[in-house]
Amino acid sequence: MTWRAVHPIVRLRQTFFAGRKVMLPIPKDARVLEVGGGDSPSPRSDVLVDFALEPRERWGGRIERDDRPLVLARGEALPFRDKSFDYVIAFHVLEHSEHPEVFLSELQRVASAGYIETPSFWSERVLPYTVHRLEVAAIDDGGGPMLMIRKKPAAVCDPLLERAFKAKMNEGALATISPEAWVTRFHWKDRIRYTVVNPEVESVWPLEPASHDDFNPRTRVRRILVAGAATVFALRRRLRGTSKI
């Protein structure tokens, strides 16, 4: 299914929004870990974690190595000492976890603060990915920001809803939706407040095949901007040096 071409103004808004991964509120001298960065990690990250070099459960190509350490591990079992990092980025990776409680506990254990992003609750409902096991929302319950996590009982919760939404997308009826609406963004410090509303559910099903290594879902402009930012931060790392773990 092919969606209509995006209006240039809308595309520009999406491109600016894509820069959020570079503009996170990270202190200049902070030591930064990224979990599940895949083939497009944040240029600001100092140490990278992924569970495989191949794109087994994500869109994008094979991971290309750069000057940063890359550790192969699961987010639920991070091989680092407590509070080894000042900041941890988990960008579109929590929704893949079968055990979100363990995943979030590990983020809190190894870092003092961080940023978590997932597809928004509603976008996962209307455009589900079979490799995503969770629906995630961020709310303020009066005690501060909190993640509300729902385990998906099946890869596609409502096939009719998905089909109807895609039809509207093809018509261009939803083209002007703010990019912010498609994602759940969550900043935390010291503690991640969250709840899993249905912990009894086991989100387990056969996964779709991996994407081809030459596939890249990002626009050319986004790739150029990310490459430019990556070069700047690589130079910064060389100047200040990266201490060993």
ZILIN-V70375 format. One record per residue. RES is the residue in one letter. PHI is phi as a letter, one per 40 degrees, with the letter a starting at -180 (none if undefined). PSI is psi in radians with two decimals (none if undefined). NEAR is the number of other ideal C-beta (glycine too) atoms within 10 Angstrom. Layout:
{{RES PHI PSI NEAR} {RES PHI PSI NEAR}}
This chain:
{{M none 2.27 7} {T b 2.20 5} {W c 2.72 12} {R c 2.70 11} {A c 2.47 10} {V c 2.41 15} {H d 2.48 12} {P d -0.67 8} {I c -0.74 9} {V c -0.73 15} {R c -0.67 14} {L c -0.75 12} {R c -0.72 16} {Q c -0.65 16} {T c -0.77 15} {F c -0.73 12} {F c -0.58 14} {A c -0.35 17} {G c -0.04 12} {R c -0.51 16} {K c -0.44 22} {V c -0.46 17} {M b 0.52 11} {L c 2.62 16} {P c 1.22 9} {I b 2.21 19} {P d 2.58 10} {K d -0.72 7} {D c 0.19 7} {A c 2.54 15} {R c 2.10 19} {V b 2.25 23} {L b 2.46 26} {E b 2.23 26} {V b 2.09 30} {G g 0.65 22} {G c -0.33 24} {G g -2.41 21} {D c 0.09 19} {S a 1.08 23} {P c 2.79 25} {S c 2.36 23} {P d -0.39 21} {R c -0.29 22} {S c 2.46 25} {D c -0.59 20} {V b 2.40 20} {L b 2.52 23} {V b 2.31 25} {D a 2.71 24} {F c -0.15 18} {A a 2.66 14} {L c -0.51 15} {E c 2.72 14} {P c 1.21 20} {R c -0.71 14} {E b 0.61 20} {R a 2.82 22} {W c 2.48 17} {G h 3.12 18} {G c -3.06 18} {R c 2.53 15} {I c 2.27 20} {E b 2.20 9} {R c 2.55 9} {D b -2.64 12} {D c -0.09 9} {R c 2.55 19} {P c 2.38 13} {L b 2.09 14} {V b 2.23 15} {L c 1.96 12} {A a 2.86 14} {R c 2.60 18} {G c -0.41 23} {E c -0.08 17} {A a 1.27 10} {L c 2.21 22} {P c 0.94 12} {F b 2.70 18} {R c 2.81 10} {D d 2.37 8} {K f 0.72 11} {S c -0.33 17} {F b 2.70 24} {D c -0.46 17} {Y a 2.47 22} {V b 2.36 29} {I b 2.24 26} {A b 1.59 27} {F b 1.84 22} {H f 0.94 21} {V b -0.55 23} {L d -0.71 26} {E c -0.24 22} {H c -0.28 22} {S c 2.37 22} {E c -0.36 13} {H b 1.30 17} {P c -0.55 24} {E c -0.74 14} {V c -0.73 13} {F d -0.86 24} {L c -0.61 25} {S c -0.68 15} {E c -0.69 21} {L d -0.78 22} {Q c -0.57 17} {R c -0.74 14} {V c -0.22 20} {A b 2.84 26} {S c -0.32 17} {A a 2.98 20} {G i -3.06 26} {Y b 2.28 21} {I b 2.31 26} {E b 2.45 22} {T a 2.99 26} {P d 2.61 20} {S c 2.77 19} {F d -0.82 17} {W c -0.63 14} {S c -0.59 18} {E c -0.47 22} {R c -0.70 18} {V c -0.42 18} {L b 1.17 15} {P c 2.59 20} {Y b 2.36 19} {T c -0.31 14} {V c -0.07 17} {H c 2.25 20} {R b -0.14 23} {L b 2.67 23} {E b 2.27 23} {V b 2.29 23} {A b 2.75 17} {A b 2.20 20} {I b 2.91 13} {D b 1.95 9} {D c 0.25 10} {G h -0.38 6} {G b 0.13 7} {G h 3.09 9} {P c 2.51 15} {M a 2.41 18} {L c 2.27 22} {M b 2.06 16} {I b 2.29 24} {R b 2.16 20} {K c 2.33 20} {K c 2.25 21} {P c -0.27 11} {A a 2.83 12} {A c -0.68 16} {V b 1.97 16} {C c -0.61 15} {D a 1.56 13} {P d -0.63 10} {L c -0.75 8} {L c -0.75 14} {E c -0.78 15} {R c -0.75 12} {A c -0.69 12} {F c -0.74 18} {K c -0.61 14} {A c -0.74 11} {K c -0.64 12} {M c -0.75 17} {N c -0.57 13} {E c -0.22 11} {G g 0.13 13} {A c -0.36 12} {L b 0.30 13} {A c -0.43 15} {T c 0.17 11} {I d 2.37 12} {S c 2.37 10} {P d -0.54 14} {E c -0.50 11} {A c -0.33 10} {W c -0.18 15} {V b 2.72 18} {T b 2.14 24} {R b 2.37 13} {F a 2.00 21} {H c 2.44 13} {W a 2.73 22} {K a 2.28 10} {D g -0.72 7} {R a 2.44 11} {I c 1.96 19} {R c 2.19 16} {Y a 2.87 20} {T a 2.50 13} {V b 1.99 17} {V c -0.36 11} {N b 1.14 11} {P c -0.31 12} {E c -0.29 6} {V c 2.41 15} {E b 1.97 10} {S c 1.45 19} {V b 2.20 9} {W a 2.83 14} {P c 2.37 6} {L c 2.67 13} {E c 2.74 11} {P d 2.73 7} {A c 2.68 17} {S c 2.78 20} {H c 2.57 11} {D c -0.41 14} {D c 0.10 7} {F c 2.35 12} {N b 1.97 16} {P c -0.04 11} {R c 2.56 16} {T c 2.86 14} {R c -0.72 8} {V c -0.77 13} {R c -0.72 16} {R c -0.67 12} {I c -0.77 11} {L c -0.76 18} {V c -0.72 19} {A c -0.71 10} {G c -0.78 11} {A c -0.68 17} {A c -0.68 20} {T c -0.75 11} {V c -0.84 11} {F c -0.53 17} {A c -0.72 14} {L c -0.70 10} {R c -0.71 12} {R c -0.69 16} {R c -0.61 10} {L c -0.73 7} {R c -0.26 10} {G g 2.67 7} {T b 2.00 13} {S c 2.65 7} {K c 2.66 5} {I c none 14}}
